[in-house]
Each structure stands twice: as structure tokens, then as C-alpha cells.
């Protein structure tokens, strides 16, 4: 499976090498874990533009927050690039 998340959507990246705990399997090698951001109790977001000398511009942004009122337990986070 190939998935390339937006850089603004990535919270942490962990690289596990060689033999790792049984919860991740029993084989040797490497594993990359990418944890994405999640929604919060307050609305938040960002917008950006990557300008390069070539004619290519990259626009993007993120948005997150609660679904419903302040007492909700459901949140959202979206990223677009």
C-alpha cells in the first residue's frame, strides 16, 4: 500500500530496525510508523504554498476540530495538498 500524506498532516515518524517486539511481528528488517494528526476540541487549521523556481506551485492546507458542540467526543482532521 502506498500512501503519501501531506507533511502538515504528519505528527510523528518512527523507524524500527532489526528485530522488534512480538507485537509488530517476528521477522527481521525495518518498519516505518507514521502517525497522523487528529482533531482537537478547538477549531484549527493552516494554509501554505510551496513556491519553486520551476513553474510548479504546490498549495495545501489542514483543518481540524470537533464535530458538533463543545461536549462532543467526535473530532475531525483533514489535509489537502
C-alpha positions in Angstrom: 0.0 0.0 0.0 1.4 3.4 -1.0 0.2 6.5 0.8 1.9 9.8 0.8 0.4 12.1 3.5 0.9 15.8 3.4 3.8 17.0 5.6 1.4 19.2 7.6 -0.7 16.1 8.5 2.2 14.1 9.9 2.6 14.1 13.7 5.5 11.7 14.3 7.6 9.3 12.3 9.2 6.2 14.0 11.7 3.9 12.3 12.1 0.4 13.9 15.1 -1.6 12.8 16.3 -5.2 13.1 14.3 -7.4 15.4 11.5 -5.7 17.2 8.9 -6.6 19.8 6.5 -9.5 19.2 3.5 -7.1 18.9 5.0 -6.0 15.5 5.9 -9.5 14.2 8.7 -12.0 14.4 10.8 -11.2 11.3 13.9 -9.1 11.0 14.0 -6.0 8.8 12.7 -2.5 9.3 9.3 -0.8 9.8 8.3 2.8 9.4 5.4 4.0 11.5 3.8 7.3 10.5 1.3 8.8 13.0 -1.1 11.4 11.6 -2.5 14.4 13.5 -6.1 14.2 14.8 -8.8 16.7 15.6 -8.9 18.8 18.8 -11.5 20.4 20.9 -10.8 23.8 19.3 -11.1 24.5 15.6 -7.7 24.9 14.0 -6.1 24.9 10.6 -3.3 26.1 8.3 -2.7 27.1 4.7 0.5 27.1 2.7 2.1 27.5 -0.7 5.4 26.0 -1.8 7.0 28.2 -4.4 9.7 26.7 -6.6 11.7 28.3 -9.4 10.1 25.9 -11.9 6.5 26.7 -13.0 5.2 24.3 -10.4 3.4 25.7 -7.3 2.1 23.4 -4.5 -0.9 24.7 -2.5 -2.3 23.0 0.6 -3.9 23.3 4.0 -5.2 21.5 7.0 -8.3 21.8 9.1 -9.4 20.1 12.3 -11.9 20.5 15.2 -14.9 19.0 17.0 -17.9 17.6 15.2 -20.8 19.3 16.9 -20.7 21.2 20.2 -18.0 21.5 22.8 -19.1 18.4 24.7 -18.8 16.1 21.8 -16.4 13.2 21.6 -16.1 13.1 17.9 -13.4 15.1 16.1 -12.2 15.5 12.5 -8.9 16.4 10.8 -8.4 16.9 7.1 -5.4 17.7 4.9 -5.3 18.6 1.2 -2.3 19.2 -1.0 
